[in-house]
Amino acid sequence: MKFYLLLRYSQQIRPLCPTRWLVRVSAIQSVITPYNPVLGCLEEMSQSAAGSNVTARASGLRSQLCKGSTLPALKMAQKVFGLLEMLNRSLQARYQTVSGMLKAVDETLSGLRDLRLDAALILISCLQILKRWL
């Protein structure tokens, strides 16, 4: 059953584009949303067929995702890149004025400052997700 879930989610998980760093929110979201099912599937895969390459890779990926810093980093990156993607779209709009661009930059800076306050909430939500796996 868990393997079926991994297959279902693996079709939704997207790779990160190395050159287009502002188009990463959807890729990050595709990992964060099914985080627990992905961890469960990786755990199951890491315990099957001892000695295989798939087992070693699943075990390594699972241990990386279970680290206390990975999920908070993904969630913070999602928020930061989300703000930057909106700014990027705004700056590249077909009919954008200089004053509109300056306003978009100000709103982005304000959003980034607000993230400092959100950091504690993000850590608490991550601990709730990871407490099963730690």
Residue pairs with C-beta under 8 A, 6 or more apart in sequence:
2 37
2 40
2 41
2 43
2 44
3 41
3 44
3 45
5 34
5 37
5 40
5 41
6 37
6 38
6 41
6 42
6 45
9 30
9 34
9 37
9 38
9 41
12 30
12 34
13 27
13 30
13 31
13 38
14 26
14 27
14 30
15 27
16 24
16 27
17 23
17 24
17 27
21 81
22 81
22 84
22 85
22 88
23 85
24 77
24 81
25 78
25 81
25 82
25 85
28 74
28 77
28 78
28 81
29 78
31 38
31 74
32 71
32 74
32 75
32 78
35 65
35 71
35 129
36 129
36 132
38 65
39 62
39 65
39 66
39 133
42 58
42 59
42 61
42 62
42 65
43 62
45 54
45 55
45 58
46 55
46 58
46 59
46 62
47 55
48 55
49 55
64 70
65 71
66 130
66 133
66 134
68 126
68 130
68 134
71 126
71 129
71 130
72 122
72 123
72 126
75 122
75 125
75 126
76 115
76 119
76 122
79 115
79 118
79 122
80 112
80 115
83 108
83 111
83 112
83 115
84 108
86 104
86 108
87 104
87 105
87 108
90 96
90 100
90 101
90 104
91 101
91 104
93 100
